[in-house]
Amino acid sequence: MDAETLHLHYTFHHGGAVKGANKDIVMIKKALDDNNLDTVDFWTKKLSYHSSSHILHSIFWTNLTNQQTQPKGELFKIHRKDFGSYDRLKVLIAETAKNVDGNGWGILAYQPYRNSLTIPV
């Protein structure tokens, strides 16, 4: 990703998520103060979306690198067990991410109670 794209992503996407979440919090408080419970659900859903976007972007920034990496050690063993191959994992996460609200986000999550990796939807 070049510097201009990073700046745009940081300012527009991540910054927009933070601004949106801050507005949602204000609107939830206003709706509660006005006893307008019909709109609380609307603003709560928006807050959920914006907060998730902020969290995902925060994780994204910590994972940026200009070096290609491959799983190794325990992660390699677990992803082979759960997905068969690293290439299959990449295809599955890309396909899953296409259908997520906000298009393009995919998460590889670890489930400690099953000692497995999953792609939540």
C-alpha positions as CSV (number, residue, x, y, z in Angstrom):
1,M,0.0,0.0,0.0
2,D,1.5,3.4,-0.9
3,A,1.5,6.4,1.4
4,E,-1.4,8.1,-0.3
5,T,-3.6,5.1,0.0
6,L,-2.6,4.6,3.7
7,H,-3.4,8.2,4.4
8,L,-6.8,8.0,2.7
9,H,-7.6,4.7,4.5
10,Y,-6.5,6.1,7.9
11,T,-8.3,9.4,7.5
12,F,-11.4,8.4,5.6
13,H,-12.1,4.8,6.7
14,H,-10.7,4.6,10.2
15,G,-11.3,8.2,11.0
16,G,-14.8,8.0,9.7
17,A,-15.5,4.9,11.9
18,V,-14.3,6.8,15.0
19,K,-16.3,9.9,14.1
20,G,-19.4,7.8,13.4
21,A,-19.0,5.9,16.7
22,N,-18.7,9.2,18.6
23,K,-21.8,10.5,16.9
24,D,-23.7,7.3,17.6
25,I,-22.9,7.5,21.3
26,V,-24.3,11.1,21.4
27,M,-27.4,10.1,19.6
28,I,-28.0,7.1,21.9
29,K,-27.7,9.4,24.9
30,K,-30.1,11.9,23.3
31,A,-32.6,9.3,22.5
32,L,-32.5,7.9,26.0
33,D,-32.8,11.4,27.5
34,D,-35.8,12.1,25.2
35,N,-37.3,8.7,26.1
36,N,-37.3,8.0,22.4
37,L,-36.7,4.3,22.7
38,D,-37.6,3.6,19.0
39,T,-34.4,5.2,17.8
40,V,-32.1,3.6,20.5
41,D,-32.0,0.4,18.5
42,F,-31.1,2.2,15.3
43,W,-28.2,4.1,16.9
44,T,-27.0,1.0,18.8
45,K,-26.7,-0.9,15.5
46,K,-24.8,1.9,14.0
47,L,-22.5,2.1,17.0
48,S,-21.8,-1.6,16.7
49,Y,-20.8,-1.2,13.1
50,H,-18.6,1.8,13.7
51,S,-17.0,0.3,16.8
52,S,-16.2,-2.9,14.9
53,S,-14.7,-0.9,12.1
54,H,-12.5,0.9,14.6
55,I,-11.3,-2.3,16.2
56,L,-10.6,-4.0,12.9
57,H,-8.7,-1.0,11.6
58,S,-6.7,-0.9,14.9
59,I,-5.7,-4.5,14.3
60,F,-5.0,-3.8,10.6
61,W,-2.4,-1.1,11.4
62,T,-0.5,-3.4,13.7
63,N,-0.2,-6.1,11.0
64,L,1.1,-4.0,8.2
65,T,4.5,-5.0,6.9
66,N,6.4,-4.9,3.7
67,Q,7.7,-8.4,4.2
68,Q,5.8,-11.5,3.1
69,T,5.4,-13.9,6.0
70,Q,4.3,-17.5,6.2
71,P,2.8,-19.3,9.2
72,K,5.2,-21.4,11.1
73,G,5.4,-23.4,14.3
74,E,2.1,-24.1,16.2
75,L,0.2,-21.7,13.9
76,F,1.3,-23.7,10.9
77,K,0.2,-26.9,12.5
78,I,-3.2,-25.6,13.5
79,H,-4.0,-23.9,10.1
80,R,-3.0,-27.1,8.3
81,K,-5.3,-29.1,10.5
82,D,-8.2,-26.7,10.2
83,F,-7.9,-25.6,6.5
84,G,-5.6,-28.1,4.8
85,S,-3.2,-25.5,3.4
86,Y,-2.2,-21.8,3.7
87,D,-3.4,-21.2,0.1
88,R,-6.9,-22.7,1.0
89,L,-7.1,-20.5,4.0
90,K,-6.3,-17.4,1.9
91,V,-9.1,-18.3,-0.6
92,L,-11.6,-19.0,2.2
93,I,-10.9,-15.7,4.0
94,A,-11.1,-13.7,0.8
95,E,-14.4,-15.3,-0.2
96,T,-15.9,-14.8,3.3
97,A,-14.8,-11.2,3.4
98,K,-16.6,-10.4,0.1
99,N,-20.0,-11.0,1.9
100,V,-19.4,-9.1,5.1
101,D,-21.0,-5.7,5.7
102,G,-18.3,-3.2,5.1
103,N,-16.9,-5.4,2.3
104,G,-13.4,-6.6,2.5
105,W,-12.9,-7.5,6.2
106,G,-11.9,-11.0,7.2
107,I,-10.7,-12.2,10.5
108,L,-8.9,-15.4,11.3
109,A,-9.8,-16.1,14.9
110,Y,-8.5,-18.7,17.4
111,Q,-11.0,-20.7,19.4
112,P,-9.1,-21.9,22.5
113,Y,-11.9,-24.2,23.7
114,R,-11.5,-26.1,20.4
115,N,-7.8,-25.4,19.8
116,S,-8.8,-24.4,16.2
117,L,-8.8,-21.5,13.9
118,T,-12.0,-20.1,12.3
119,I,-13.2,-17.4,10.0
120,P,-16.1,-15.9,11.7
121,V,-19.0,-14.5,9.7
